[in-house]
Amino acid sequence: MTPEESLIRFCLIYTWPFYFIGALYLLAPIVGWTLFIFLIARMYVQTPDRPPHRRAIIPIGVWVWIAGMLTMELALIIAHVDFSLGIPMMVKSSIGWAKGWALLAIFPAIGAGLQIRPAVIYRATCVISLHVLILMPLLFFAYVAHLPSQLYVSPLQIVGGPGPEFFSVTLYNIDATTGGPRWRFFTPWAPAAGFVANIYFIFSLQEKNKAWRWIGIIGWTLVAILSKSRLALIVLIFSWPITLVLSNMRRPAVAFSGAGAIAFAGLVGNVVMEAYSSAMETFTAARPESSRVRATLGRIAVNRWQSEAPIWGHGIVERGPHLVEYMPIGSHHSWYGLLYVKGAVGFAALAIPLIYSLICFLEKSQNSSLSRVALCIIMILIFYTFAENLEILSYLIWPSLVIVGAAIRESRKTSLQ
């Protein structure tokens, strides 16, 4: 293994120990910025005679992400100036940017510029799944035996973060709406566990070793189910099949099947729309209070964005009223959160890289298995922008960003074999 592969593998397979000491939130920024500095240094010192497939580079596709995330910081600075929030608050927010949005650019750069084989990440996520399966009986027993749901909050919280839930060690959670148990595993809340499970499930499908592949598939499927996240189950079922269809569009059989499906849908359009409406009602009714809070937070964010800070946003996150249980305005939704905090500029700064990558991988996936995985990752990220804040969970999804970077480099025909 290369040094960068060894470091990434170590950080992944020891996910649970890092979680138990409350260091998981701090790990991703430290690893990301360390490897990014290492990448810049390697680009500076490499000689012209270095083989092309081993050269440290940052492809155009990664520069799109870098430009987008730098624009986020620009919007943050201007918003702080507009609302006279002061230099200390600007510095604090910029540190938050370095631990959040910036990771969406530096990890693709790491994946594209350094010698990191996707297979190393695939196997490591299967190892994490094995650890999940080993710990799952203990997590079930804790609920059945009525043990305290939260064991402790790590002292590392003093370093600073979004909240205590990012440093707490929890055996299970009780759903405030249904009164039933939900498990969040090593994430700050249960739906985030479903988010991670979906990404790692796709990685498990790529594992070459059959035993490890099934360990990953079973483990991450159980995590998605036990998170009791509605979106997690939908994405788990549909994301990879949709990817397979999109990545085989050039094949005549798929093209003819698609044309037939469209024609059939036209004939039964009314039935399809009624079924869709019924499914959405069922989806909302499954957790009505959660759906109400999400919708209200979105309306508040859009109204205040339009009336107070349409271009650059407000610069910082604010707590909502009692009506939304004091949840941060724009939370549970990346787009509403961006509009409120960073305005239309921040909205575009995320939308453009996502759309660019989606189009890029849609084309390259017709001939590349790695780009097919990256296409699925981008689709999962897009799905979750409507339910989670990508910035705040970037410390959990960073392995997927490394794969995205590797796939971008492969599009330049310089990928690792």
N, C-alpha and C positions, 0 to 999 in steps of 0.2 A: 504494500500500500504506500501511496505517497503520504507525506506528512499531513496534508489537508484532508485526505480521506480518513486517516487514522483519527484525527481530531473530531471530524464529523461523526464517525462511527462511535467513538467514545461518548460523545454528548448524547447521541440518540439511545444507545443501549442502556445508559445509566439515567434515563428519563425519570424513572421512579425514585431512585436515591436523591436526585436533584430536587424532585418535588417534595420529598419528605423533609428536606432541610430548608425548603422555601426559596430555592435558588433558581427555579425554572424560568421565572420572569426575567431574571438578570442574565441568564446564560446566553440567550439568543443575541442580545446586543453586544455582549462581550466577544462572543465567537464571530459574529458577523463583522464587526469593525476590525477585529484582529486579522481575520482572513482578507478583508478588503485592503487593509494597509499592506499585508503581505503580497497581495496581487499587484498593487501599485509599485511596490519595491521590485518585484520580479519583472514587471514591464520595463522598469528603468534600467535594470542591470542585464537583461537578456541580450545576447549577441545575435547578429544577423544570420549566423550559421546554425542557429537553433532550428530543429525540424519544425515545419509548419504545424503539425498536429500537437506539438508540445509548447508552442508559443503562447505566452500570456497576452490575451487580447480582450477588448471590450467591443463586441459587435454592435452594429447600428440598432438592432432590436433592443439591446440592453440600454443603449443611450436614450431610447424613447422613455424607458422607465426612469432613468436617472433624471432626465429633464422634467418629467412629471412630478417626481418627488421633490426636486429642488424648487419647483413652482409652488408646491405645498408650503415650503419654508418661506418663500417670498410672500405668499398670501398671509401667512402667520405674522410676519414682521410688519407688513403694512396695516393689517387689522389692529395690531397692538398700538401702532402709532395713531391710527384713526380714533381709537377709543381711549387714548391716553392711559394705557394700562401700566406703563412704567418699564424701565429696563430690567429690574429683577424678575418681573413676571414674564418678560420676553425671553430672558435667559432660561427660566424654568420651562416655558413652553417649547423652546428650541431643544432642550434636553429630552423632553417628551417626544418631539419629532424624531430625534436621533434614535430613540428606542422603539418608535412605531413606524410611521410612514417611510422613513429612510430605509428600513429593512426590506421594503418591497422593491428597492432598487439595488441595494448592495448584495443581497443574496443571489439574484439573477446574474449580477456581475461576477460573483464568485463561481457560480456554476458554469458560466461561459469561459472565464479566464483561467481557472485553475484545473488541475488534473484530478477530477472527481468523477468516478464511474457511477452511473445511476444504480447499477446492481448493488453497490455498497449500501446505498440508502434503502433500497428495496429490502435487502436482508435485515438491516438494522430495525426497520419498522416491524418486521415479522418477529424479531426478538422481543420488542416491546409488547407485541400481542401475546407472546408466551407469558411474559410477566403479568399481563392483565388476567389471563386465564388462571394463573397460579393464585393471584390475589382475590379473584372474584368470590370464592367461597367465604373468605374472611369478610368481604364487604357485605355479602348477603347476611352472614351471621350477625354482624354489627346491627343491622336493621331489625332482624328477628329478635335479637336479645335486648333491643332497646338501649344499646350503648349510645353514648353521646355522639351526635352526628359530626361535630367538629372537635378534633382532638386538640389542636393548638394553632396559634398564628406564629410564624417564624419571626425571630428577632430581626431578620434581614429586611423586614418591612421598614425599618428605620432608614434604609437607603432611599426609599421613595418609590411610589408606584400609583396606579389608578385607584387602588383600594385594598383593604385587608384580604378580600377573597383571593387575590393573586398570590398571597403568601400563606394562606391557611391550608391545613391538612384536614380533609373531610372524608369521612367514611361513606356517607350518604346524605341526601337532602330530602326534605319533605315538601312536596308540592303544595303551595299555599291554596291552590284552587281545588284540587282533587283530594288532598290529604294523603296521597299515595307516595311511595318512595321514588326518587330519581337518583341516578348515580352520575357524578361529574368526573370521576376518576382523577386524572392529574390536571384538569382544566379548571378555570374559575367558576364556571356554571355549566349545567347539564347540556344545553344546546351547543355549547362550544365543544363538548366531548363528541357530539354527533358530527360536527364540522370536521374535526380531526379524524374521526373514524372513517368518514367518506374518502378523504384524501389517502389515508393509509390503506384502506381497502383496495383502492386502485393500484397502489404500489404492490400489495400482496399478490394481485393478479399477474404481475409481471415477474414474480420470483420464479426462477428456473427449477429450484429444488421442490419436488412435489410435497414433501412433508412440511417444509417451512411455509410453502404456499397455502396449504390448508390451515395451518396454525394461524396465519395472518387473516385469511378469509373468515374463519370462524370467530376469532377474537374480535375483529373490528365490526363484524356484523352484530355480535352481542353488545358491543359498546354502543352502536347506533340505536339498537332496540332499547337498552336499559337507560339511555339518556332521555327516552320518551319525547324526543324532539320530532315534531311532525315533518319538518323540512328534511331532517336527516334521513328519515325512512323513504321519502319521495326521491331524494337525490340518490340514495343508495340503490334504489331499484332502477332508475331511469338514466343516470348519468353515463354509465359505460355503454349500454345498448345504443343510446343516441350517438355517442362518440363513434362507435363502430359503423353506424350508418353514414355519418358525416364523413368519416375517413375512407369510405369506399364508394363515394359518389361517382367516380369515374368508371366504375364497373357497370356494364350494361344491365346486369340483373338488378342491381340496386336502383339504377336510374328508372328502369321500367316499373319496378315495384313502387318507387316513389310516385311516379306518374299515376299509376293505378290507385294508390292510396289517396292522392289528391282528388282524383275523379270520384272515388267512392265517398270521400268526405263531403264533396259538393252535393251529392245526392242525399246524404243523411245529415246535412248541416244543422238542421233544427234539433235533431236528436242529440247531436254532439254538443251543441250549445247548452241544451237543457241538462245534459249529464255534467258538463263543466260547472254550471251554476250550482247544481246539487252537490258536486264534490267540494266546491269552495265553501258552501254553507256548512257542510260536514266538517271541513278543515277548521273553520272558525269556531264552530260549536264545540270542538274537542277541547279547546282552552279559551272560552269566551273572554275571561278577564284579561288574559295575556293579549288577545287580539285587540281588545278595547284600548288597553294602555299603549300598545304599539301604534295604533291608528291615531290616538290623541297626541302622542309625542310627535308624530309626523306632521300633523296639522299645525301644531304650535311652532315647530321648526320652520316650516314653509312660510307661515304668516309673518313670523319675525324676520326671516331672511328677506322677504320681499319688501317689508316696510322699513327695515332698519339698516341692513348691510347687504345689498344685492350683489356687489362685485367681489369684495374681499372678505366678507363674513365678519363675525364678531371676535374671532381670534382665540377665544377660550370656550370651554364647555361650561354650561350653567345648569343647575338643578331645576327641574320642573316643579310645578305646584303639587299640592296634595292630591289633586285629581289624577295625577299619573304616578302616585306613590313616591314622589320626589326623585324619580328617575331622571338622569341627565337628558336635556333636550336634544333630540336627534339620535339618541342611542337606539340600539336594536335595528339600525338601518344606516348603512354607510352613506347613501346618497343624501338623506335628510341631514345626517350629521355633518357632511361636507358643506352642504348649502348653508347651514347655520354657522359653522365655525370658520369656514374658508370661502364661502360664497360661490359664485358661478365659476370663478377661476379655479378653486379647489375641485369643484365638480368635474370640470374639463380635465384637470391634471390627473385624475384617476380614470375617467372614461376613455381618453385617447389611448393610453397604453393598453388597457384591456381590449379595446376594439382592434387596435393594431395587432396585438398578439393573437387574438381570436382569428383574424383574417390570415395572418401568417401561418399559424399552425393548421388552419383548415386546408390550406394549400399543401403544406409539407406533409401532412398526415396521410395523404394519398399514397406516399411511398416510404414513410418512415414510422416505425413502431414507437420511437422515442417522442416524436412530434405528436403521435396519437395520444400518448400519455399526457403530454403538455396541453394538448387541446382539451382533454377531459378536466385537467386541473383548472384551466382558465374558465371553463364552463361552471365548475363547482364554485370558484371564487365569485363569478358573476351571480350565481344563484344566491350565495350567502351575503352579497352586498345588500340584499333586500331584507335580511333578517339579523345580521350581525355587523359590527364595526370592524372592518379589516385591520385598521390601524392597531386597535387594542389587542387583537389576537394574532398579530404578525409574529409574535414570539413563539407561537405554537405551530404555525403553518410554514415556517421557514424552510423545511426540507423540500416542500413542493416548489418553492421559489428557486432553489438550487437546480431542480430538474428542469424548470422553465428556462433557466439560463443555459443549461446544457443543450436543450433542444434548440434554442436560438442559435447557439454556436454550430450545431449540426446543420442548420439551414445554410451555413456558409461552407458546408462540406469539409469541416475541420474537426468534427466531433471525435471523441474517443471511441475506439472499437473494443 
